[in-house]
Amino acid sequence: MADRPERVEIGFTGGQVVAVRLAEAKLKDLRKQLESAEGWSDLETEDGIIAVDLGHVVFIRVAGAGEQQVGFGG
């Protein structure tokens, strides 16, 4: 499957949340970087680049592919 963007929410200490759209590969890179949770990282999103202080990230929420459905269920 292509490297399609995912809707991702990044939560920080203090309660702030940033919603972005990330390609799957960028999301995997972010998760790997969070293992060390030190320093700043430039995160390339569909809307531009944001700088993230990895030490203040408390959660990442990824919207599931099957969450939004159009039509009638059987």
PyMOL Python script that loads the backbone (N, CA, C, O; Angstrom):
from pymol import cmd

cmd.read_pdbstr("""\
ATOM      1  N   MET A   1       0.841  -1.187   0.000  1.00  0.00           N
ATOM      2  CA  MET A   1       0.000   0.000   0.000  1.00  0.00           C
ATOM      3  C   MET A   1       0.878   1.240   0.000  1.00  0.00           C
ATOM      4  O   MET A   1       1.982   1.221   0.546  1.00  0.00           O
ATOM      5  N   ALA A   2       0.402   2.308  -0.602  1.00  0.00           N
ATOM      6  CA  ALA A   2       1.152   3.559  -0.680  1.00  0.00           C
ATOM      7  C   ALA A   2       1.325   4.161   0.704  1.00  0.00           C
ATOM      8  O   ALA A   2       0.644   3.783   1.657  1.00  0.00           O
ATOM      9  N   ASP A   3       2.242   5.097   0.791  1.00  0.00           N
ATOM     10  CA  ASP A   3       2.530   5.767   2.057  1.00  0.00           C
ATOM     11  C   ASP A   3       1.495   6.863   2.278  1.00  0.00           C
ATOM     12  O   ASP A   3       1.795   8.053   2.171  1.00  0.00           O
ATOM     13  N   ARG A   4       0.272   6.441   2.588  1.00  0.00           N
ATOM     14  CA  ARG A   4      -0.832   7.387   2.733  1.00  0.00           C
ATOM     15  C   ARG A   4      -0.763   8.107   4.075  1.00  0.00           C
ATOM     16  O   ARG A   4      -0.301   7.536   5.063  1.00  0.00           O
ATOM     17  N   PRO A   5      -1.218   9.351   4.115  1.00  0.00           N
ATOM     18  CA  PRO A   5      -1.174  10.094   5.377  1.00  0.00           C
ATOM     19  C   PRO A   5      -2.209   9.581   6.372  1.00  0.00           C
ATOM     20  O   PRO A   5      -3.307   9.165   6.003  1.00  0.00           O
ATOM     21  N   GLU A   6      -1.826   9.623   7.631  1.00  0.00           N
ATOM     22  CA  GLU A   6      -2.707   9.243   8.736  1.00  0.00           C
ATOM     23  C   GLU A   6      -3.032  10.500   9.538  1.00  0.00           C
ATOM     24  O   GLU A   6      -2.205  11.404   9.659  1.00  0.00           O
ATOM     25  N   ARG A   7      -4.244  10.545  10.081  1.00  0.00           N
ATOM     26  CA  ARG A   7      -4.592  11.640  10.991  1.00  0.00           C
ATOM     27  C   ARG A   7      -4.039  11.278  12.367  1.00  0.00           C
ATOM     28  O   ARG A   7      -4.389  10.246  12.939  1.00  0.00           O
ATOM     29  N   VAL A   8      -3.177  12.139  12.882  1.00  0.00           N
ATOM     30  CA  VAL A   8      -2.471  11.857  14.133  1.00  0.00           C
ATOM     31  C   VAL A   8      -2.640  13.035  15.080  1.00  0.00           C
ATOM     32  O   VAL A   8      -2.519  14.188  14.668  1.00  0.00           O
ATOM     33  N   GLU A   9      -2.919  12.748  16.351  1.00  0.00           N
ATOM     34  CA  GLU A   9      -2.939  13.769  17.389  1.00  0.00           C
ATOM     35  C   GLU A   9      -1.760  13.509  18.309  1.00  0.00           C
ATOM     36  O   GLU A   9      -1.546  12.382  18.755  1.00  0.00           O
ATOM     37  N   ILE A  10      -0.996  14.558  18.592  1.00  0.00           N
ATOM     38  CA  ILE A  10       0.157  14.460  19.485  1.00  0.00           C
ATOM     39  C   ILE A  10      -0.172  15.271  20.722  1.00  0.00           C
ATOM     40  O   ILE A  10      -0.417  16.474  20.640  1.00  0.00           O
ATOM     41  N   GLY A  11      -0.176  14.601  21.883  1.00  0.00           N
ATOM     42  CA  GLY A  11      -0.499  15.257  23.144  1.00  0.00           C
ATOM     43  C   GLY A  11       0.755  15.571  23.934  1.00  0.00           C
ATOM     44  O   GLY A  11       1.708  14.791  23.945  1.00  0.00           O
ATOM     45  N   PHE A  12       0.750  16.717  24.593  1.00  0.00           N
ATOM     46  CA  PHE A  12       1.908  17.202  25.341  1.00  0.00           C
ATOM     47  C   PHE A  12       1.568  17.395  26.809  1.00  0.00           C
ATOM     48  O   PHE A  12       0.400  17.519  27.176  1.00  0.00           O
ATOM     49  N   THR A  13       2.605  17.421  27.651  1.00  0.00           N
ATOM     50  CA  THR A  13       2.394  17.745  29.058  1.00  0.00           C
ATOM     51  C   THR A  13       1.721  19.107  29.112  1.00  0.00           C
ATOM     52  O   THR A  13       2.043  19.990  28.317  1.00  0.00           O
ATOM     53  N   GLY A  14       0.811  19.281  30.019  1.00  0.00           N
ATOM     54  CA  GLY A  14       0.070  20.534  30.114  1.00  0.00           C
ATOM     55  C   GLY A  14      -1.254  20.476  29.382  1.00  0.00           C
ATOM     56  O   GLY A  14      -2.077  21.378  29.537  1.00  0.00           O
ATOM     57  N   GLY A  15      -1.487  19.419  28.572  1.00  0.00           N
ATOM     58  CA  GLY A  15      -2.775  19.233  27.943  1.00  0.00           C
ATOM     59  C   GLY A  15      -2.907  19.687  26.505  1.00  0.00           C
ATOM     60  O   GLY A  15      -3.950  19.459  25.891  1.00  0.00           O
ATOM     61  N   GLN A  16      -1.892  20.320  25.944  1.00  0.00           N
ATOM     62  CA  GLN A  16      -1.990  20.752  24.554  1.00  0.00           C
ATOM     63  C   GLN A  16      -1.974  19.549  23.625  1.00  0.00           C
ATOM     64  O   GLN A  16      -1.298  18.554  23.885  1.00  0.00           O
ATOM     65  N   VAL A  17      -2.733  19.655  22.535  1.00  0.00           N
ATOM     66  CA  VAL A  17      -2.789  18.603  21.523  1.00  0.00           C
ATOM     67  C   VAL A  17      -2.629  19.248  20.152  1.00  0.00           C
ATOM     68  O   VAL A  17      -3.262  20.262  19.857  1.00  0.00           O
ATOM     69  N   VAL A  18      -1.780  18.656  19.319  1.00  0.00           N
ATOM     70  CA  VAL A  18      -1.581  19.116  17.952  1.00  0.00           C
ATOM     71  C   VAL A  18      -2.077  18.014  17.021  1.00  0.00           C
ATOM     72  O   VAL A  18      -1.650  16.865  17.131  1.00  0.00           O
ATOM     73  N   ALA A  19      -2.974  18.362  16.109  1.00  0.00           N
ATOM     74  CA  ALA A  19      -3.486  17.407  15.125  1.00  0.00           C
ATOM     75  C   ALA A  19      -2.761  17.645  13.802  1.00  0.00           C
ATOM     76  O   ALA A  19      -2.708  18.770  13.306  1.00  0.00           O
ATOM     77  N   VAL A  20      -2.205  16.578  13.242  1.00  0.00           N
ATOM     78  CA  VAL A  20      -1.467  16.661  11.978  1.00  0.00           C
ATOM     79  C   VAL A  20      -1.814  15.455  11.116  1.00  0.00           C
ATOM     80  O   VAL A  20      -2.423  14.493  11.583  1.00  0.00           O
ATOM     81  N   ARG A  21      -1.414  15.525   9.845  1.00  0.00           N
ATOM     82  CA  ARG A  21      -1.524  14.375   8.951  1.00  0.00           C
ATOM     83  C   ARG A  21      -0.106  13.976   8.589  1.00  0.00           C
ATOM     84  O   ARG A  21       0.650  14.764   8.022  1.00  0.00           O
ATOM     85  N   LEU A  22       0.249  12.728   8.928  1.00  0.00           N
ATOM     86  CA  LEU A  22       1.597  12.216   8.707  1.00  0.00           C
ATOM     87  C   LEU A  22       1.564  11.005   7.790  1.00  0.00           C
ATOM     88  O   LEU A  22       0.660  10.174   7.873  1.00  0.00           O
ATOM     89  N   ALA A  23       2.544  10.915   6.927  1.00  0.00           N
ATOM     90  CA  ALA A  23       2.724   9.705   6.129  1.00  0.00           C
ATOM     91  C   ALA A  23       3.111   8.579   7.091  1.00  0.00           C
ATOM     92  O   ALA A  23       3.699   8.831   8.142  1.00  0.00           O
ATOM     93  N   GLU A  24       2.780   7.349   6.730  1.00  0.00           N
ATOM     94  CA  GLU A  24       3.057   6.203   7.605  1.00  0.00           C
ATOM     95  C   GLU A  24       4.525   6.119   7.999  1.00  0.00           C
ATOM     96  O   GLU A  24       4.843   5.837   9.154  1.00  0.00           O
ATOM     97  N   ALA A  25       5.423   6.362   7.043  1.00  0.00           N
ATOM     98  CA  ALA A  25       6.856   6.294   7.334  1.00  0.00           C
ATOM     99  C   ALA A  25       7.272   7.358   8.340  1.00  0.00           C
ATOM    100  O   ALA A  25       8.110   7.092   9.201  1.00  0.00           O
ATOM    101  N   LYS A  26       6.702   8.558   8.250  1.00  0.00           N
ATOM    102  CA  LYS A  26       7.013   9.640   9.191  1.00  0.00           C
ATOM    103  C   LYS A  26       6.488   9.308  10.582  1.00  0.00           C
ATOM    104  O   LYS A  26       7.126   9.640  11.582  1.00  0.00           O
ATOM    105  N   LEU A  27       5.333   8.658  10.654  1.00  0.00           N
ATOM    106  CA  LEU A  27       4.782   8.248  11.940  1.00  0.00           C
ATOM    107  C   LEU A  27       5.686   7.205  12.596  1.00  0.00           C
ATOM    108  O   LEU A  27       5.935   7.270  13.800  1.00  0.00           O
ATOM    109  N   LYS A  28       6.171   6.255  11.820  1.00  0.00           N
ATOM    110  CA  LYS A  28       7.099   5.251  12.359  1.00  0.00           C
ATOM    111  C   LYS A  28       8.382   5.902  12.852  1.00  0.00           C
ATOM    112  O   LYS A  28       8.912   5.523  13.896  1.00  0.00           O
ATOM    113  N   ASP A  29       8.885   6.884  12.103  1.00  0.00           N
ATOM    114  CA  ASP A  29      10.089   7.608  12.525  1.00  0.00           C
ATOM    115  C   ASP A  29       9.853   8.331  13.849  1.00  0.00           C
ATOM    116  O   ASP A  29      10.706   8.299  14.736  1.00  0.00           O
ATOM    117  N   LEU A  30       8.701   8.981  13.983  1.00  0.00           N
ATOM    118  CA  LEU A  30       8.376   9.692  15.219  1.00  0.00           C
ATOM    119  C   LEU A  30       8.337   8.729  16.397  1.00  0.00           C
ATOM    120  O   LEU A  30       8.884   9.028  17.458  1.00  0.00           O
ATOM    121  N   ARG A  31       7.702   7.586  16.223  1.00  0.00           N
ATOM    122  CA  ARG A  31       7.632   6.602  17.314  1.00  0.00           C
ATOM    123  C   ARG A  31       9.022   6.125  17.722  1.00  0.00           C
ATOM    124  O   ARG A  31       9.298   5.946  18.909  1.00  0.00           O
ATOM    125  N   LYS A  32       9.891   5.920  16.742  1.00  0.00           N
ATOM    126  CA  LYS A  32      11.258   5.495  17.035  1.00  0.00           C
ATOM    127  C   LYS A  32      12.007   6.588  17.808  1.00  0.00           C
ATOM    128  O   LYS A  32      12.735   6.291  18.755  1.00  0.00           O
ATOM    129  N   GLN A  33      11.829   7.845  17.404  1.00  0.00           N
ATOM    130  CA  GLN A  33      12.483   8.956  18.084  1.00  0.00           C
ATOM    131  C   GLN A  33      11.997   9.109  19.514  1.00  0.00           C
ATOM    132  O   GLN A  33      12.763   9.516  20.388  1.00  0.00           O
ATOM    133  N   LEU A  34      10.731   8.788  19.764  1.00  0.00           N
ATOM    134  CA  LEU A  34      10.165   8.928  21.105  1.00  0.00           C
ATOM    135  C   LEU A  34      10.736   7.914  22.093  1.00  0.00           C
ATOM    136  O   LEU A  34      10.612   8.096  23.304  1.00  0.00           O
ATOM    137  N   GLU A  35      11.353   6.860  21.596  1.00  0.00           N
ATOM    138  CA  GLU A  35      11.963   5.881  22.499  1.00  0.00           C
ATOM    139  C   GLU A  35      13.057   6.533  23.341  1.00  0.00           C
ATOM    140  O   GLU A  35      13.217   6.189  24.512  1.00  0.00           O
ATOM    141  N   SER A  36      13.809   7.465  22.767  1.00  0.00           N
ATOM    142  CA  SER A  36      14.835   8.175  23.525  1.00  0.00           C
ATOM    143  C   SER A  36      14.235   9.389  24.234  1.00  0.00           C
ATOM    144  O   SER A  36      14.722   9.793  25.289  1.00  0.00           O
ATOM    145  N   ALA A  37      13.171   9.976  23.656  1.00  0.00           N
ATOM    146  CA  ALA A  37      12.419  11.102  24.239  1.00  0.00           C
ATOM    147  C   ALA A  37      13.318  12.236  24.695  1.00  0.00           C
ATOM    148  O   ALA A  37      13.091  12.817  25.756  1.00  0.00           O
ATOM    149  N   GLU A  38      14.331  12.559  23.912  1.00  0.00           N
ATOM    150  CA  GLU A  38      15.205  13.669  24.265  1.00  0.00           C
ATOM    151  C   GLU A  38      15.343  14.619  23.095  1.00  0.00           C
ATOM    152  O   GLU A  38      15.436  14.194  21.943  1.00  0.00           O
ATOM    153  N   GLY A  39      15.357  15.910  23.397  1.00  0.00           N
ATOM    154  CA  GLY A  39      15.642  16.915  22.387  1.00  0.00           C
ATOM    155  C   GLY A  39      14.458  17.244  21.498  1.00  0.00           C
ATOM    156  O   GLY A  39      13.319  16.846  21.744  1.00  0.00           O
ATOM    157  N   TRP A  40      14.780  17.984  20.464  1.00  0.00           N
ATOM    158  CA  TRP A  40      13.789  18.462  19.513  1.00  0.00           C
ATOM    159  C   TRP A  40      13.875  17.668  18.224  1.00  0.00           C
ATOM    160  O   TRP A  40      14.939  17.169  17.856  1.00  0.00           O
ATOM    161  N   SER A  41      12.746  17.557  17.544  1.00  0.00           N
ATOM    162  CA  SER A  41      12.707  16.885  16.251  1.00  0.00           C
ATOM    163  C   SER A  41      11.833  17.689  15.303  1.00  0.00           C
ATOM    164  O   SER A  41      10.756  18.146  15.685  1.00  0.00           O
ATOM    165  N   ASP A  42      12.289  17.864  14.073  1.00  0.00           N
ATOM    166  CA  ASP A  42      11.459  18.490  13.046  1.00  0.00           C
ATOM    167  C   ASP A  42      10.567  17.415  12.448  1.00  0.00           C
ATOM    168  O   ASP A  42      11.048  16.387  11.970  1.00  0.00           O
ATOM    169  N   LEU A  43       9.278  17.658  12.478  1.00  0.00           N
ATOM    170  CA  LEU A  43       8.301  16.692  12.007  1.00  0.00           C
ATOM    171  C   LEU A  43       7.683  17.209  10.714  1.00  0.00           C
ATOM    172  O   LEU A  43       7.035  18.256  10.708  1.00  0.00           O
ATOM    173  N   GLU A  44       7.884  16.482   9.626  1.00  0.00           N
ATOM    174  CA  GLU A  44       7.371  16.886   8.323  1.00  0.00           C
ATOM    175  C   GLU A  44       5.939  16.398   8.166  1.00  0.00           C
ATOM    176  O   GLU A  44       5.693  15.194   8.090  1.00  0.00           O
ATOM    177  N   THR A  45       4.996  17.333   8.119  1.00  0.00           N
ATOM    178  CA  THR A  45       3.580  17.009   7.985  1.00  0.00           C
ATOM    179  C   THR A  45       3.093  17.453   6.615  1.00  0.00           C
ATOM    180  O   THR A  45       3.847  18.054   5.850  1.00  0.00           O
ATOM    181  N   GLU A  46       1.845  17.161   6.305  1.00  0.00           N
ATOM    182  CA  GLU A  46       1.260  17.619   5.048  1.00  0.00           C
ATOM    183  C   GLU A  46       1.169  19.141   4.990  1.00  0.00           C
ATOM    184  O   GLU A  46       1.202  19.723   3.906  1.00  0.00           O
ATOM    185  N   ASP A  47       1.054  19.789   6.149  1.00  0.00           N
ATOM    186  CA  ASP A  47       0.878  21.241   6.202  1.00  0.00           C
ATOM    187  C   ASP A  47       2.183  22.003   6.383  1.00  0.00           C
ATOM    188  O   ASP A  47       2.182  23.234   6.374  1.00  0.00           O
ATOM    189  N   GLY A  48       3.278  21.308   6.545  1.00  0.00           N
ATOM    190  CA  GLY A  48       4.562  21.970   6.755  1.00  0.00           C
ATOM    191  C   GLY A  48       5.366  21.248   7.819  1.00  0.00           C
ATOM    192  O   GLY A  48       5.026  20.134   8.218  1.00  0.00           O
ATOM    193  N   ILE A  49       6.423  21.879   8.271  1.00  0.00           N
ATOM    194  CA  ILE A  49       7.306  21.278   9.269  1.00  0.00           C
ATOM    195  C   ILE A  49       7.027  21.909  10.627  1.00  0.00           C
ATOM    196  O   ILE A  49       6.964  23.132  10.753  1.00  0.00           O
ATOM    197  N   ILE A  50       6.860  21.060  11.649  1.00  0.00           N
ATOM    198  CA  ILE A  50       6.723  21.568  13.012  1.00  0.00           C
ATOM    199  C   ILE A  50       7.856  20.989  13.851  1.00  0.00           C
ATOM    200  O   ILE A  50       8.286  19.856  13.635  1.00  0.00           O
ATOM    201  N   ALA A  51       8.331  21.772  14.804  1.00  0.00           N
ATOM    202  CA  ALA A  51       9.373  21.322  15.725  1.00  0.00           C
ATOM    203  C   ALA A  51       8.684  20.795  16.978  1.00  0.00           C
ATOM    204  O   ALA A  51       7.829  21.469  17.554  1.00  0.00           O
ATOM    205  N   VAL A  52       9.057  19.588  17.399  1.00  0.00           N
ATOM    206  CA  VAL A  52       8.431  18.928  18.536  1.00  0.00           C
ATOM    207  C   VAL A  52       9.484  18.654  19.599  1.00  0.00           C
ATOM    208  O   VAL A  52      10.534  18.081  19.307  1.00  0.00           O
ATOM    209  N   ASP A  53       9.200  19.069  20.848  1.00  0.00           N
ATOM    210  CA  ASP A  53      10.070  18.743  21.973  1.00  0.00           C
ATOM    211  C   ASP A  53       9.671  17.344  22.440  1.00  0.00           C
ATOM    212  O   ASP A  53       8.659  17.172  23.119  1.00  0.00           O
ATOM    213  N   LEU A  54      10.470  16.357  22.073  1.00  0.00           N
ATOM    214  CA  LEU A  54      10.130  14.954  22.326  1.00  0.00           C
ATOM    215  C   LEU A  54       9.948  14.637  23.803  1.00  0.00           C
ATOM    216  O   LEU A  54       9.183  13.737  24.149  1.00  0.00           O
ATOM    217  N   GLY A  55      10.631  15.355  24.671  1.00  0.00           N
ATOM    218  CA  GLY A  55      10.529  15.107  26.107  1.00  0.00           C
ATOM    219  C   GLY A  55       9.189  15.488  26.706  1.00  0.00           C
ATOM    220  O   GLY A  55       8.898  15.121  27.844  1.00  0.00           O
ATOM    221  N   HIS A  56       8.365  16.220  25.962  1.00  0.00           N
ATOM    222  CA  HIS A  56       7.064  16.660  26.474  1.00  0.00           C
ATOM    223  C   HIS A  56       5.889  15.946  25.827  1.00  0.00           C
ATOM    224  O   HIS A  56       4.737  16.263  26.125  1.00  0.00           O
ATOM    225  N   VAL A  57       6.155  14.991  24.950  1.00  0.00           N
ATOM    226  CA  VAL A  57       5.072  14.234  24.320  1.00  0.00           C
ATOM    227  C   VAL A  57       4.582  13.173  25.302  1.00  0.00           C
ATOM    228  O   VAL A  57       5.377  12.390  25.822  1.00  0.00           O
ATOM    229  N   VAL A  58       3.274  13.147  25.556  1.00  0.00           N
ATOM    230  CA  VAL A  58       2.715  12.167  26.479  1.00  0.00           C
ATOM    231  C   VAL A  58       1.847  11.119  25.779  1.00  0.00           C
ATOM    232  O   VAL A  58       1.612  10.042  26.328  1.00  0.00           O
ATOM    233  N   PHE A  59       1.364  11.433  24.556  1.00  0.00           N
ATOM    234  CA  PHE A  59       0.636  10.415  23.818  1.00  0.00           C
ATOM    235  C   PHE A  59       0.616  10.742  22.333  1.00  0.00           C
ATOM    236  O   PHE A  59       0.819  11.882  21.916  1.00  0.00           O
ATOM    237  N   ILE A  60       0.360   9.690  21.549  1.00  0.00           N
ATOM    238  CA  ILE A  60       0.103   9.823  20.115  1.00  0.00           C
ATOM    239  C   ILE A  60      -1.155   9.026  19.828  1.00  0.00           C
ATOM    240  O   ILE A  60      -1.244   7.847  20.171  1.00  0.00           O
ATOM    241  N   ARG A  61      -2.124   9.670  19.201  1.00  0.00           N
ATOM    242  CA  ARG A  61      -3.368   8.995  18.836  1.00  0.00           C
ATOM    243  C   ARG A  61      -3.451   8.960  17.309  1.00  0.00           C
ATOM    244  O   ARG A  61      -3.358   9.992  16.644  1.00  0.00           O
ATOM    245  N   VAL A  62      -3.626   7.758  16.771  1.00  0.00           N
ATOM    246  CA  VAL A  62      -3.735   7.592  15.327  1.00  0.00           C
ATOM    247  C   VAL A  62      -5.162   7.176  15.005  1.00  0.00           C
ATOM    248  O   VAL A  62      -5.663   6.192  15.549  1.00  0.00           O
ATOM    249  N   ALA A  63      -5.816   7.922  14.123  1.00  0.00           N
ATOM    250  CA  ALA A  63      -7.185   7.597  13.736  1.00  0.00           C
ATOM    251  C   ALA A  63      -7.163   6.295  12.936  1.00  0.00           C
ATOM    252  O   ALA A  63      -6.367   6.139  12.010  1.00  0.00           O
ATOM    253  N   GLY A  64      -8.040   5.370  13.301  1.00  0.00           N
ATOM    254  CA  GLY A  64      -8.113   4.097  12.599  1.00  0.00           C
ATOM    255  C   GLY A  64      -8.740   4.239  11.233  1.00  0.00           C
ATOM    256  O   GLY A  64      -9.597   5.095  11.015  1.00  0.00           O
ATOM    257  N   ALA A  65      -8.312   3.404  10.322  1.00  0.00           N
ATOM    258  CA  ALA A  65      -8.807   3.457   8.947  1.00  0.00           C
ATOM    259  C   ALA A  65     -10.286   3.132   8.866  1.00  0.00           C
ATOM    260  O   ALA A  65     -10.971   3.623   7.968  1.00  0.00           O
ATOM    261  N   GLY A  66     -10.803   2.310   9.789  1.00  0.00           N
ATOM    262  CA  GLY A  66     -12.205   1.901   9.717  1.00  0.00           C
ATOM    263  C   GLY A  66     -13.140   2.727  10.553  1.00  0.00           C
ATOM    264  O   GLY A  66     -14.315   2.377  10.664  1.00  0.00           O
ATOM    265  N   GLU A  67     -12.678   3.815  11.152  1.00  0.00           N
ATOM    266  CA  GLU A  67     -13.521   4.593  12.050  1.00  0.00           C
ATOM    267  C   GLU A  67     -14.641   5.334  11.337  1.00  0.00           C
ATOM    268  O   GLU A  67     -15.771   5.368  11.823  1.00  0.00           O
ATOM    269  N   GLN A  68     -14.336   5.925  10.196  1.00  0.00           N
ATOM    270  CA  GLN A  68     -15.343   6.708   9.492  1.00  0.00           C
ATOM    271  C   GLN A  68     -15.843   5.920   8.298  1.00  0.00           C
ATOM    272  O   GLN A  68     -15.076   5.567   7.402  1.00  0.00           O
ATOM    273  N   GLN A  69     -17.149   5.648   8.297  1.00  0.00           N
ATOM    274  CA  GLN A  69     -17.729   4.892   7.210  1.00  0.00           C
ATOM    275  C   GLN A  69     -18.929   5.655   6.661  1.00  0.00           C
ATOM    276  O   GLN A  69     -19.684   6.283   7.403  1.00  0.00           O
ATOM    277  N   VAL A  70     -19.079   5.584   5.364  1.00  0.00           N
ATOM    278  CA  VAL A  70     -20.218   6.220   4.706  1.00  0.00           C
ATOM    279  C   VAL A  70     -21.090   5.118   4.129  1.00  0.00           C
ATOM    280  O   VAL A  70     -20.587   4.171   3.524  1.00  0.00           O
ATOM    281  N   GLY A  71     -22.395   5.243   4.318  1.00  0.00           N
ATOM    282  CA  GLY A  71     -23.304   4.239   3.771  1.00  0.00           C
ATOM    283  C   GLY A  71     -24.095   3.559   4.871  1.00  0.00           C
ATOM    284  O   GLY A  71     -24.141   4.019   6.012  1.00  0.00           O
ATOM    285  N   PHE A  72     -24.714   2.451   4.495  1.00  0.00           N
ATOM    286  CA  PHE A  72     -25.568   1.728   5.418  1.00  0.00           C
ATOM    287  C   PHE A  72     -24.945   0.391   5.748  1.00  0.00           C
ATOM    288  O   PHE A  72     -24.432  -0.306   4.873  1.00  0.00           O
ATOM    289  N   GLY A  73     -24.998   0.040   7.034  1.00  0.00           N
ATOM    290  CA  GLY A  73     -24.477  -1.248   7.486  1.00  0.00           C
ATOM    291  C   GLY A  73     -25.534  -2.321   7.340  1.00  0.00           C
ATOM    292  O   GLY A  73     -26.732  -2.039   7.304  1.00  0.00           O
ATOM    293  N   GLY A  74     -25.068  -3.562   7.254  1.00  0.00           N
ATOM    294  CA  GLY A  74     -26.027  -4.653   7.079  1.00  0.00           C
ATOM    295  C   GLY A  74     -26.266  -5.440   8.304  1.00  0.00           C
ATOM    296  O   GLY A  74     -27.053  -6.386   8.286  1.00  0.00           O
TER     297      GLY A  74
END
""", "prot")
cmd.dss("prot")
cmd.show_as("cartoon", "prot")
cmd.util.cbc("prot")
cmd.orient("prot")
